[in-house]
């Protein structure tokens, strides 16, 4: 978030995350940065859930764990794929 947006958020007493969410909706990226369970994400990105879980556990995918459920955003998966961190096992 740039300084102007942060100042506007503070000035108007708006939560910074709501400002980012509103901006992503405005430019058509609604949900792109929202963390979702890897099980749900696997069907969308066509990468097996087990591969996503393994990448999250190996820190190749920026993800978090809520209880027993791994969560990540589509943006995080996209970054990992583009960086070549999501290559499958050979064999």
KELO-892788 format. One line per field, with one value per residue (C-alpha): x, y, z; residue number from 1. Coordinates in pm, 1 decimal. Layout:
<recs>
u: [X; ...] .
v: [Y; ...] .
w: [Z; ...] .
k: [NUM; ...] .
</recs>
This chain:
<recs>
u: [0.0; 147.0; 177.2; -113.1; -356.5; -236.1; -279.8; -628.1; -713.2; -595.1; -750.4; -1092.8; -1060.9; -1099.5; -947.5; -656.0; -765.3; -1111.0; -943.1; -737.9; -1044.7; -1241.2; -961.5; -934.5; -1310.2; -1285.1; -1019.3; -1178.4; -945.3; -1204.5; -1104.8; -760.9; -585.5; -835.7; -699.1; -907.7; -856.5; -613.2; -882.9; -1098.4; -803.0; -682.4; -989.7; -954.1; -581.9; -578.0; -292.2; -347.6; -420.5; -137.2; 109.4; -17.6; 3.8; 357.7; 464.0; 309.3; 486.4; 818.2; 770.3; 763.8; 407.3; 319.1; 37.1; -87.1; -252.3; -578.4; -632.0; -574.6; -653.9; -392.5; -504.1; -348.7; -460.9; -483.8; -226.2; 21.8; -22.5; 18.6; 343.6; 477.7; 393.9; 552.6; 865.7; 894.8; 834.7; 535.0; 697.9; 577.3; 791.4; 960.7; 925.7] .
v: [0.0; 335.2; 623.6; 823.3; 532.2; 470.1; 836.9; 835.7; 524.1; 686.4; 1025.1; 881.4; 623.4; 337.6; 1.4; -40.4; -392.5; -267.4; -9.6; -280.9; -504.5; -219.5; -146.7; -511.4; -519.0; -199.6; -339.4; -683.7; -883.1; -951.6; -1271.8; -1293.8; -1200.5; -1362.8; -1676.2; -1989.9; -2355.3; -2543.6; -2805.7; -2536.1; -2377.1; -2706.1; -2736.6; -2382.4; -2385.4; -2749.2; -2846.0; -3144.4; -3051.4; -3278.7; -3078.9; -2751.7; -2889.5; -3018.3; -2681.3; -2499.0; -2727.1; -2679.6; -2298.3; -2292.0; -2160.1; -1868.2; -2019.9; -2040.3; -2300.8; -2243.3; -2542.9; -2841.4; -2653.3; -2495.3; -2168.7; -1961.5; -1703.2; -1759.4; -1480.1; -1676.8; -1986.2; -1775.7; -1627.6; -1972.5; -2115.8; -1821.7; -1851.9; -2221.7; -2337.2; -2557.4; -2813.3; -3165.6; -3462.2; -3647.2; -4017.3] .
w: [0.0; -91.8; 151.0; 7.2; 44.1; 398.8; 490.2; 340.4; 541.0; 863.4; 780.1; 710.2; 989.2; 742.7; 811.1; 567.9; 476.7; 380.2; 158.2; -16.0; -50.0; -202.4; -448.5; -557.9; -615.9; -817.8; -1052.7; -1077.6; -853.3; -584.4; -407.9; -571.9; -247.6; -8.7; 161.9; 105.6; 206.4; -16.4; -84.5; -248.0; -421.7; -572.7; -795.4; -922.3; -1002.5; -1121.2; -891.3; -659.7; -299.2; -183.4; -396.2; -248.9; 107.1; 49.8; -97.1; 198.1; 445.2; 262.1; 262.8; -119.7; -104.0; 120.0; 323.9; 678.7; 891.2; 1075.8; 1300.8; 1072.9; 751.3; 525.8; 363.8; 85.2; -165.1; -538.9; -568.4; -354.2; -571.7; -884.4; -751.3; -657.6; -1000.7; -1182.2; -966.2; -1054.2; -698.2; -778.9; -1007.6; -946.3; -853.1; -1134.5; -1152.5] .
k: [1; 2; 3; 4; 5; 6; 7; 8; 9; 10; 11; 12; 13; 14; 15; 16; 17; 18; 19; 20; 21; 22; 23; 24; 25; 26; 27; 28; 29; 30; 31; 32; 33; 34; 35; 36; 37; 38; 39; 40; 41; 42; 43; 44; 45; 46; 47; 48; 49; 50; 51; 52; 53; 54; 55; 56; 57; 58; 59; 60; 61; 62; 63; 64; 65; 66; 67; 68; 69; 70; 71; 72; 73; 74; 75; 76; 77; 78; 79; 80; 81; 82; 83; 84; 85; 86; 87; 88; 89; 90; 91] .
</recs>
